[in-house]
């Protein structure tokens, strides 16, 4: 087993077997992101407050109520023996560096990262709107249009390129890695704490990339619980309940009651959360090892047939010239109302039906995915991004625009005063709109735990176009554009990443171009702040026929150690829209 590094410290791992490679990946994950792995493990187990104090209590309360660790353990137990052995080898590598780590922990890490990635928090907000403004006003906040972030992926002529958009974290939420053994040689992006490469990868003859399919696969049920019984669609049903204790660093322990009905765990007040992962006790991790072994687009599609959640759009291309667009995951069969609001648990109409909505698989000559409504995703979701990003990417592709320029395409340059003025106008409109008398009810307490971030001010700012349309107003009715002055957009649109708890480190000032609904979707929160905490957390170009022309970049660097030269050495490249070539030749790498 050997570890090599390129000039940016990106690990290239080589071993004699798949399990030796998994061990090595676990060991190097700790070396590069040890503190991050400890935080991720604690988030999965509801033990964050023991490390960070009272600031972690809200998350721990949710993690325990949502049964994240219990779901991960049971999903691990249902995996095939080969996958469990692979996860165990990774766990041995992590433990060899002194971290507490169970073989099932990667499932918990992945679930904790993605459980709030779905739609149930939007249904909480919709419930707040229905209660305070009226159910007929829910549509004002559910129209297709620019949202907070927007992932992109496109494929043409043997190349796949794109950029996933999430919260921009320091250290990064993705980790670049090369995994090589006699059975495969794969470059890709992995979640620290999870073996393999899950969302973006390039093997020797095939590549794949992911965007969010915008599917609705999580439901909230209004429960009528009386003691140890809950009213279900066929009468009174048993409820399980117990009390758990959250240890809090520097403070008193906090007790939390964990309650679960036949629908799912009660996550807040009388609302239970039903998800495919908890309902079936599966996450789809049996796909990850076959994905590393994939040689063709059919292999990628076959590996992901058992994927559960989140529901993803996949682009995959191979050296034969074939390109497939897939939707993978599980979307339940149920009433349309489930997709909008919490529904009564005792009404039979809202019960999940057996089976799932069939997934799509389409051969393409070229494709663009940008969280938009498409024939391959329309059946799964309710609210999609507008088509502006997708249409713009197609326009640029047709013009032969290089991938790097597509990544950075925006109508909001950092040095533009006009862009700054437009953003300032939207911000002022958002603030005035939030104070509009017709929306006064939104200021009532939502009643939901802080972890769900059901912030009416943020929703009004992000969805102001549809809210204005609902009120039959134009932005100019609230704000006179002539009163707006501004400097260049980048003076206010600064990078402001979400830092790992306890990571107190200064970053250079980074002025960003971009804004919502452009390809360079570096989003802010109109009406709250112009700072950017969400945007492209990686960029990549996979050249399927010539891996030496493939390239990638992340916002910061390979290491999570502020003292490392690779803590943020990719930041200047990322900010300029440049990328790092993949290094194929092992002799050009430095062996540790």
N, C-alpha and C positions, 0 to 999 in steps of 0.2 A: 504494500500500500504506500502510495506516494502523494504528496501535496505539492503542486506547482502553483506559481503566481505569475500573472502578467504585470505590466508596468503600473497598473492601477490596483494591484493587490487582489484581483478577482481570482478565486480559487479554482484551479483545474485539478480534479481528483481522479486518480487512476488506481485501480485495484484488480486483483485476480479473479474476483467473483462478485456477483450482485450483492451478496450480504456483506462482504468485506467493504464494498463501496458504500453501502448504507451506514456501516459502522463509521467509516471515515467521514461521511457527510455529517453525521451527528457530532463527531468530535470537532470538526472544523466549524460547524455552526456555533458551538460554544466558544471556540477561540475567537471568532469574528463578532458574534452577537450574544455573548453570554448573559449580560444584564437583560437584554431584550427577551431571551428565552425564559429567564426567570420570571419576568413580568407576564409574558404570554401564558406560562404555566399557571401562574396564580390567578390570572383572569379566568382561565378555564375552570379552576377549582373554587372560585369565590374566595380567594385568600389574598386579594390585592391589598386590602386595608392593613393586613399584618405587616406589609412591607412599607406602605406609603402613608399610613395613618387614616384619619377621618375622610380624606378625599377619596378613598377607595371604597367606602361603605356602600354608596349607591350602586356601584357596579356589582359588588359582592352580593348584595341583596337580590339584584336581578338574576345574576348567574345561578344562585341557589334556587330561587323560585322557578326559574326556567329549566332547571334540571340539566344544565349543560354537561357537568361532569358525569352524571348518571347516564345520560344519553350516549356520551362518548364511550363509556365503559361497555355498555350493552351493545352498541354498534360494533365495537372492537370484538366482542365475544362472538358475534355473528359472522365475522369475516372468515374467509377460507384460510386454511392452515398456512399456505405459502405467503399470503399477505401479512398474516400475524407474525410469521418468522422474519419477514423483511422489516416490519416495524420494530420488532424486538432487537434486531441488529442495529438499527438507528438509535434505539434507546440505550443500548450498551455503549455506543459511541458517546452519547451525551453524558451518561453516568460516569464514564471513564474520566471525565473532566471535573467531577465532583458535584454536579448538579443533581437535585432531586428530580426524578423523571420516571414516569411509568410508561409501559409500552403503548397504552391507549392515549397518552397525553397528546400526540399529534392530532388525533381526532377532536379532542377538546379545544386545542389551539385553533384549529380551522373553524369549528362551530362557533366559538366565541367571537372570532373575527367576522363571521358572516350572518349570525342570527339577526342582527339589526340592519343587515344589508337589504332585507326584504321590505315588504309593504305594510307590516302591521302598525308601525308608528304613524304612517299616513292615515290609517283607519282611526287611530286614536285622535288625530287632529280633526278628521272628518266628524267624529263623534262630538268633539268640542264645538265645531261649527254648527252642527245640527241642533245641539242643545242651546246655544247662545244666539244664533241668528236664524235658525230654521233649516230643516233638511233640504228645502229647495235651494239653499245657498251653497250647498256642498260643491256643486258643479263649478262655482266660481274659482275654486282652488284645485280643480282636477283637470283643467284643460291642458291639451298638449301644447308644449311651448318650452322655452328655455328653462332648464332646471339648474341645480347647483353645479353639477359636473357633467361631463359627457365623454365617455370612452369612444375611441375610434379604432377600426381595423379595416384594412382594405387589401385586396389581392388582385394581381394581374400579371400576366406574362411570367409566371414562375416566381413571383415575389409576394411575400406577405409583410405588411407594415402596419404600424399602429401605435397607440399609446393608451394604456389603462388610466382612468381618472378615479382617484380616491382621495381620502385625506392624505396630505403630504406629511409624512412622519419623519422624525429624526431620532434614531437611525431609520432608514427606509423600511417600508412595509414589505418590499420585495428584496430578495438577495440573489445576485447573479452567481451562477455556478456552472461548471462543466463536470459532467459525470461520465467516466469512461471505464469500461471493463470489456472483456472479450465478447459480451453479448450486446453491447450498445455503446454509443458515444454521443451524448446529448448535451447541448448547451441550453440553458433556460433560466427562468426566474422562479424562485421558490419562496414560499412563506417561511421565515425563520421559525424553526420548530417542527417543520413538516418535511418528510423525505421526498425525494424525487423532484420533478418540476410539474406544477399543477396546471398553470394557465397558459404559459408561453414557452415553447420549446422548439428546437431544431435538431433533429437527428441527421444521419448521413443522407437519407433519401426522402425525408418527409419533415414538414414543419406544421405548427398549429398555433392559433392565437384565439383569445377569448374577448368577448364583450358581454355586458349584462343584457339578457334578453328582455328585460323589463317585465318579466312574468309576475303574476300575482299567485303566490302559492302558500301564503300564511293567512290564517283566519283568526279573528277574535270572537269569542262567544261571551255573551252576558250570562253569568251563572246565577242561579237561585240556590244558594247553599244554606242548609239548615243543619247545623251540627255536623254529623258525618255522612250527610246525604246531600245530593244535588238533584235538581229536577231535570231529567233528560227527556228525549223525545218519546220514550216509552214508559215514563213514570220516574219514580225516585230511584236513584242509583247510589252505590257506595262511593265515598270520597276518601282518599288517603291523605293523611296529614301528619306532620311531625315538626319538631322545632330543631333548628340548627343554630350554632353559635358562631358569629363572625368575630375573630380576634382583631383588635384594632391597636396598631402601634401607637403608644403614647396616650391611649384613652381606654375607656371601659369597653368591654365586649358588648356586642349587639346581638340580640336574639332575633331570628327571623322564622316565621312559620311558613312551612312549605306545604302547599295544598295542591292536589291534583285531582281533576275529574276525568270522566271518560273522554272528554274532548282533549284535555291537555293540562299543563300546569297553569295555575292561577298566578299571573305575573304582576297584577296590580289591581287592588280593590276586588271587584267581582268579575274581572275579565280573565278568561283562560285563553291561552295561545295554542293553536293547533298548527303543527308544521309537519311536512312529510318526514323529516328526520326523526322527530319524536314519535310520530304515529307508527312508522315502520321500523324504528330503531336501526336506521341505516343512513350513512352519509354518502356512500358511493366510493369509499376508499379502495375497493377492489379494482377500481379503474386505474390507479396510479402506477402500479408496476407494469401492467400491459402497455400503458401509454409510453413508458420508456423503451419498450421493446418494439414499438410501432415502426414499420418500414414503408407503409403505404397509407393513403387516405382512408382506405377501408379498415386498416388496422386501428387508426385513430378513432374512427366511428364505432368500431366494435368494442374498443376499450371503454368508451364513454357511454355505452348503451345502459349501463347500470348506474349512471350518475344520478344523484338525488337533488341536492341543493347547495348553492343557489343555482337557479336555472340560467344556463349560459347559451350564448350564440358562439359557435365555433367556426372558424375558417381553417381549412387544412388543405395543403397542396403537396404533391410529391413529384419526383423526378420524371414520372411518366407524362407529366403535363396535366394531370387531373386536378380539379379544384372542387371541394365539397363545402357546402354551407350546412351546418347542423344546428339544431336546437337540442340541448341535452338537459335532463333533469325531470322532476316529477311535479306536475300541476294537477291538483285534485279536481274531480268532477263534482260540482256543487252549484247551488243557486247563484244567479248573478248578483244578488244583494250582498252575498258574502264578500264580494270583491270591493265593496264600497264602505261598509260600516260594520261595527260589531253587531252580531245577530243573536236572537234569543236561543239559548242552548236547548230549550224544551220544545222548540218548533221543529217537527220532522222535516220541513221543507229545506232546512239549512244543514242537514246532515251530509257529510261526505259520502258519495256513492262509491261502490267498488271500482277499482281500476284508476287510470289516470288519462289525461288528455294525451293522445298520441303525439310523439315528437316528429319533427320534420328532418328530411335529409334530401338535399337538392344539389345536383351537379350544376356547376356554373362555369362560364368562361371568365368572368370577373365579378367582383362583389365589393360592396361597401356596407359596413355595419357601423351605425352611430347611435344606437339605442332608439332608433326610429321604428315606426310602425311599418312592418314589411309582411309579405305573404307568409314568410316562414315563422313570424313571431306573433302575428295579430291575434291568433286564437288563445294566447296565453296571458295577455296582459290587459290592463285597463288604461293606463296612462303611459304615453311614450314621449320621447323627445321630439321636437319639431324636426322636419326634414331638412332644415337649412344646412346643418353640418354635412349630412350625407350628400346633398345636392352639390355643395361646394367642393367636397372631395372628388366627386365624379367629374366635375368641371375641370379641376386641376389635373386629374389623371388623364383626361382626354386631351389636355394641352401638353402632356408630356412633362409635367412639373416633377422635379426630383422629390423623393420622399421627405427629405429633411425640410424642404420648403413647405410641403403640405403640412407637416407637423406644426410648423410655426405660423401658419396662415391665420391672419386675424385682421379685423377692421379697427382694432384698438391697440395701436402701437404705443409702447411706453413713452416715447418722446413726443407724442402728439398732444397738443393743447386741446384740439377739437375732441379727441377721444376723452381727455380729462373732463371737458365740459359736458359731454354726453353722459358720462358716468355720474358726474355731480348732479345733473338734472334728474337722472333715475333715482339717485339717493334721496334727493329732496322730495320727489314725488312719493317715494315709499314712505317717508316720514309723515307727510301730509295725509296720505291715504290711510295709514294706520290710525290716525286721529280722526278720521271721518266719522260723523255721528252714526252712519249706517253700520259701522263695524265696531261700535262701542262695546257690544257684548263680548267680543273676542278678548277683551282685557280682563274678563273674569278669570279667576284661577282655573286652570285646566283640571286640577285634581290628580294629575298623573305624576309619577315619580320623575325626578329631575333627569334620570339616566335616559329617558326617552326623547328628550330634547324637543318636546312638542311646543315650539316657540311661535306663537301667532305673528309676532313682529317679523320674524325671519320669513315665514310663509307668505305674508303679505308682500314683502319686498321682492322675493323671488318670483312670485306669480302675479305681480302687479298688473300685467297686461290683461289677464283674464278677469281679475277682480275689477279693474276699471271698466271692462266691457260689461260685466254683470251689473255695475252701477250706472251704465250708460254715460260714462264720463270719458274724456280725453285727458291725457297728462297735462295739457295746457290749461285745463279747467282748474287744476290745483296749483300749478306753478307757472309763472311767466318765464319762458326760456331766456328772455332778455335780462333777467335778474341774476343769471348764473355766471359766475366767473370761476376760472380754474387754471392751475398750472398744468404741466404735462401729466398724463395719466400715471406714468410710472412713479412719480413722486409720492403718490398715495397707495398705489397698488404694489405693495411690498410683500415679499415672501415671508410668511409667518408660520412655520411648520408646527405641528403638534409634537412636542418634545416628550421623550420617554420620561416617566416619573423619576425625579431625582437628577435628571440630566440638565444641569445649569451651565450652559455654554453659549458664548456669543457667536453669532454668525455675521459674515459681511452683509452689508446692505445690498439687497438684490431687487432692482426695479423690474417689474414684470410687464410684458405686453399681454394682451389677451383678455377675454372676459367670456361670460356665458354665451352659448349659442354660436361661438366661432370654433374652428378646428382647434386652435390654441385656447382651450377652455380652462383658463386659470381663474376660478370663480371667487367672487367675494359675496358679501351679504348686503345688498342695497338696503339702506335704512338703518344699518347697524355698523358696518365697517367696510372699508375698501381693501383691507389687508386680505391676503390670499392664503388660505389653509387647505384648499382643495384644487387639484389639477393633475397633470400627467405625472404619475409616480414611476414611470419608465417610458422609454421609447425604444423601438426596435425596427429593424428591417431584416427579414429572413430571406436570403437569396437561395432558393431551393436547389438550384443547379450548380451553384458555386458558393460554398459556405465561406470561402475566403473573402467574399464581398459582403457578407452579413455584418451587422453592426448593432450596437445597443448602448444605452446610457441610463443611469438612474440619477435622481436629484442630488444625492450626497456622495456616498462612497461604499466600498466593500466592508469597511470596519465600523463597528459601533463604539470604538474607543476614541474619545476626543484627542488622545495623545498620538494616535496613529496618523501617519501621512496620508492614509487612505480613508480618513473619516469623512472628508468632504472634497476630495480632489476631483470628483466628477461634476461638482456644482457649476464651475464656469462653463463647461461644455454643455451641460443641460440648459443653462440659462441662454446660451447662444444658439441652441438647436443643433449642436454637433453631437456625433456619436463615436464610439470606440469600436474598431474592427475586432471581430473574433480572431483569436490567435489559434491556429490549428496545429502548427508545428511545435511539438513538445520541446525541441531544442531551443526555441526562442523564448521559453519560459524559465523562470528561476525556481529551482527545486528547494523546498524547505529542508 
